[in-house]
Amino acid sequence: MFQDSKLCIEYFKKRNLHKSHVIDVLVEFIFLYDFQNILKGFLKEDVVRRDTIGVVFSSEFDKDDEEYFGENKVLFYYGTDEDGEDIVTHEELYKYVKAACEFYIERHPEQSADTENLLLQIKAKYQES
């Protein structure tokens, strides 16, 4: 898996996507989780959260909350401290998820139709906001 992870990280970088914690989270989602369910989670704004890995949507907070980090933003965390966080806009989110889907489809062509369908739904959701 280590070699595949390195290839996946390079896949993002070749697409000029460099936010390391977003990449680390998505790579782990691709290889260690049910990626189709992860994509469905992005549609519901309810993606995996553990102590050391996860995704948080700004819509979960009121603008007055101390934790609020901006409108239409998504926080990816990897690790246990604040240095392990990256925040992306909805537009950036789509670019990262698209790259993850493309990499996933290369490895799992039998899942291409379902993955592409979910990606289209994600695009519609996050490109309009």
N, C-alpha and C positions, 0 to 999 in steps of 0.2 A: 504494500500500500504506500510506503514511503516514496517510492519512485513515481507512482501514479500521482501522488499529492504534489510532488515537485513539478510534474508535467502540467497539472491543473493550474498551479500558481503561475507558471510561465504563460499558460493560455490567457489568463487574465492580463498579465503584464503586456503581452503582445497586442492587446486591445486597448492599451493605454489606461488600464484600470489598476490603480496602485494603492488603494487603501487596504493596508495589510490585515487589519482585523476583520473587515468585511470579507476579504478573500479567505482568511483562515476559517471563519465561521461557515462560509458556503462550501469550502473544500470538505470540511468535516460533514456537513449535511449531505453532500454528494456521496461520500464513501461510507459513512457510518449510520446513516438514517434512511428511512423510506423517503426518497427524494420527491416522489409524487405527493406524499402527504405534506411535506415541507412546502411545496408550491401551493397546495390548497390552503395551508396556513397563511401564506402571504395574502391570499385572496380574502381571508377572514380577519386579517391582522391579528392572528393568534399563532405565532411561530414558537417552536421549542425554546424553552428557557430552563437552564440548569444553573448551578452555582458558577460554572466557569465558561459557559457558552450560551448565547442567546440573542434574541432580537426584540427590541422594544419600540413601539410606535408612539410618536408624540401625541397622537390623538387620545392616548390613554390618560393624559393629564390635562387639567385645567390650565389656562394661561397664567393664572396666579400661583400655581404650585411651584415650589422651589425646584422640583425635579424637571419641570417643563424645559424642553430644549429646542423649541421652535415649531412653527406650523409646517405640516406636511414633511416631517423629517422622520428618519428611522435610525435608531442607534443599534449598532452591532457591538457586542462585547465578547471578548475572548481572553480569559484569565480572570484574576480576582481583584484587580485594581483598576482605577480610572485610566491608567495609561494604556489599558487594553481595550479602549473604546474608539470607534469611528462613527461619525454621524453623516448620513447621506440624505440628499433630497429625494423626493419620490422619483424624479427623473433619473437621478443617479442610481437609485435602487433598481429601476428597470434595466439599466445597462449592465449592472452586475448580475442580476438574475438571468438576463438573456445570455450572457457569457457562460454562466453555470449550466443553463439548459443546453446550450450548444455543445459544451464539453460532455455533458451527461448523454446526450443523444449519440455522440460519436462512440461512446462506450456501450450504450444500450439502444441500438437501432430499433429493437422490437418495441421500445417505449416511445418512439418518436411522435406518433400521432397524438397520444395522450399528453405528452410533454409540450408539444407545440400548441395544442388547444389550451392548456393551462397558461402557457406563456402569453397567448393572445388575450386571455382574460385579465392577466396581470397587467399587460400593456394598457388595456382599456381602463382599468381601475386607476393606475398611477400616472398615466399620461394626461388625464383630464383634470387632475387636481392641481 
